[in-house]
Amino acid sequence: MMVKKVLKEERYWIGEEGRNIERITYTKNEDIQKKEYILNDSTHFQSSEFERDEKGELSRQILSYNGNTQIINQENKYNKEEKLIESIGRFENAPKKVADEFTTYSKYKYDEKGNLIELNQSTKNEKITLITYKYDNNNNLVEEISLNYKNNEKFKTTCLYDKDNQVIKKDVYQNDEWDFTTETIWEHGIIKSQTTYYAPYLKEEYNEVTFFKNSN
């Protein structure tokens, strides 16, 4: 079966302060290229652009919020298998004291199949986040747990796949309490519909997906 790769996703929902839009565009390698949020009927706009190195890993982030822009440069280190093992993110054109304080150090661990199983992020003075990953026999990501040391929050995401290794159900928990579930129906490798159930009520989000043409 031909499975098309996603080029762009757009989601629309109504919040307490107005209409919101989330727009994500991808590269042909299925990496996120740009993420945009247009919130509260366009009163707030934020975007993140992601540039990647020759190995496909993040090398530069351009962050914008209501016209204010910050740039983070990433220095990537690899092992002999060319797997990313460390990344150092520094703010561009920031005063040295600020850059040193907010420089982020990320360390990566992999299993014997080459799947990422741990991401540990910190600054010079404190831990930030620990993320762990689990996979099924088809190397599909089935569980992701994120621990935020700053606010002591825990997020857990579990994924269920169909026989074609397409995600059909995603559950998200915050501090071990169910937060929301997204169910996806596929048709010939293309998303037909998505429904999101939020605690404690049901809301259907409008989700528009654009695919690359002639992708295998």
BELRAFEN-V10938 format. One record per backbone hydrogen bond with DSSP energy under -0.5 kcal/mol. CO is the residue of the C=O (numbers start at 1). NH is the residue of the N-H. E is the energy in kcal/mol with one decimal. If there is no record, write none. Layout:
co->CO nh->NH e->E
co->CO nh->NH e->E
This chain:
co->1 nh->3 e->-0.5
co->2 nh->4 e->-0.6
co->5 nh->212 e->-2.8
co->7 nh->26 e->-2.6
co->8 nh->210 e->-3.2
co->9 nh->24 e->-2.8
co->10 nh->208 e->-3.0
co->11 nh->22 e->-2.3
co->12 nh->206 e->-1.7
co->13 nh->15 e->-0.5
co->13 nh->20 e->-2.9
co->15 nh->18 e->-0.8
co->18 nh->15 e->-3.1
co->19 nh->41 e->-2.9
co->20 nh->13 e->-1.9
co->21 nh->38 e->-2.5
co->22 nh->11 e->-2.6
co->23 nh->36 e->-3.0
co->24 nh->9 e->-2.8
co->25 nh->33 e->-2.9
co->25 nh->34 e->-1.5
co->27 nh->30 e->-1.9
co->31 nh->27 e->-2.6
co->33 nh->50 e->-2.7
co->34 nh->25 e->-2.5
co->35 nh->48 e->-2.6
co->36 nh->23 e->-2.6
co->37 nh->39 e->-0.6
co->37 nh->46 e->-2.4
co->38 nh->21 e->-2.3
co->39 nh->43 e->-1.0
co->39 nh->44 e->-1.7
co->40 nh->43 e->-1.0
co->44 nh->39 e->-2.6
co->45 nh->66 e->-3.3
co->46 nh->37 e->-3.0
co->47 nh->64 e->-2.6
co->48 nh->35 e->-2.6
co->49 nh->51 e->-0.5
co->49 nh->62 e->-2.2
co->51 nh->59 e->-3.2
co->51 nh->60 e->-1.6
co->53 nh->56 e->-2.0
co->57 nh->53 e->-3.0
co->59 nh->74 e->-2.8
co->60 nh->51 e->-3.0
co->61 nh->63 e->-0.6
co->61 nh->72 e->-2.5
co->62 nh->49 e->-2.2
co->63 nh->70 e->-2.9
co->64 nh->47 e->-2.4
co->65 nh->68 e->-2.0
co->68 nh->65 e->-2.3
co->70 nh->63 e->-3.3
co->71 nh->92 e->-3.2
co->72 nh->61 e->-2.7
co->73 nh->90 e->-2.7
co->74 nh->76 e->-0.6
co->75 nh->88 e->-2.0
co->77 nh->85 e->-2.7
co->77 nh->86 e->-1.5
co->79 nh->82 e->-2.1
co->83 nh->79 e->-2.0
co->85 nh->108 e->-1.8
co->86 nh->77 e->-2.9
co->87 nh->89 e->-0.5
co->87 nh->106 e->-3.0
co->88 nh->75 e->-2.4
co->88 nh->90 e->-0.6
co->89 nh->104 e->-2.2
co->90 nh->73 e->-3.0
co->91 nh->94 e->-0.8
co->95 nh->99 e->-3.0
co->96 nh->100 e->-3.0
co->97 nh->101 e->-1.9
co->98 nh->102 e->-2.2
co->99 nh->103 e->-1.0
co->104 nh->89 e->-2.8
co->104 nh->106 e->-0.5
co->105 nh->122 e->-2.1
co->106 nh->87 e->-2.4
co->107 nh->120 e->-2.6
co->109 nh->117 e->-2.9
co->109 nh->118 e->-1.5
co->111 nh->114 e->-1.7
co->115 nh->111 e->-2.3
co->117 nh->133 e->-1.7
co->118 nh->109 e->-2.2
co->119 nh->121 e->-0.5
co->119 nh->131 e->-2.9
co->120 nh->107 e->-2.4
co->121 nh->128 e->-2.7
co->121 nh->129 e->-1.5
co->122 nh->105 e->-3.7
co->126 nh->123 e->-2.9
co->128 nh->149 e->-2.4
co->128 nh->150 e->-0.7
co->129 nh->121 e->-3.2
co->130 nh->147 e->-2.8
co->131 nh->119 e->-2.8
co->132 nh->145 e->-2.2
co->134 nh->142 e->-2.6
co->134 nh->143 e->-1.5
co->136 nh->139 e->-1.9
co->140 nh->136 e->-2.0
co->142 nh->159 e->-1.7
co->143 nh->134 e->-2.3
co->144 nh->157 e->-2.8
co->145 nh->132 e->-2.4
co->146 nh->148 e->-0.5
co->146 nh->155 e->-2.7
co->147 nh->130 e->-2.0
co->147 nh->149 e->-0.7
co->148 nh->152 e->-1.1
co->148 nh->153 e->-1.0
co->153 nh->148 e->-3.2
co->154 nh->175 e->-3.7
co->155 nh->146 e->-3.2
co->156 nh->173 e->-3.0
co->157 nh->144 e->-2.5
co->158 nh->171 e->-2.4
co->160 nh->168 e->-2.9
co->160 nh->169 e->-1.5
co->162 nh->165 e->-2.0
co->166 nh->162 e->-2.0
co->168 nh->184 e->-1.9
co->169 nh->160 e->-2.7
co->170 nh->182 e->-2.6
co->171 nh->158 e->-2.4
co->172 nh->179 e->-3.1
co->172 nh->180 e->-1.5
co->173 nh->156 e->-2.5
co->173 nh->175 e->-0.5
co->174 nh->177 e->-1.7
co->177 nh->174 e->-3.0
co->179 nh->199 e->-2.3
co->180 nh->172 e->-2.7
co->181 nh->197 e->-3.2
co->182 nh->170 e->-2.3
co->183 nh->195 e->-2.2
co->184 nh->186 e->-0.5
co->185 nh->192 e->-3.2
co->185 nh->193 e->-1.5
co->187 nh->190 e->-1.1
co->190 nh->187 e->-2.8
co->193 nh->185 e->-2.7
co->195 nh->183 e->-2.8
co->196 nh->198 e->-0.6
co->196 nh->203 e->-1.4
co->197 nh->181 e->-2.2
co->198 nh->201 e->-1.2
co->201 nh->198 e->-1.5
co->203 nh->196 e->-0.7
co->203 nh->205 e->-0.6
co->205 nh->207 e->-0.6
co->206 nh->12 e->-2.2
co->208 nh->10 e->-2.5
co->210 nh->7 e->-2.9
co->210 nh->8 e->-2.3
co->212 nh->215 e->-0.7
co->216 nh->3 e->-0.5
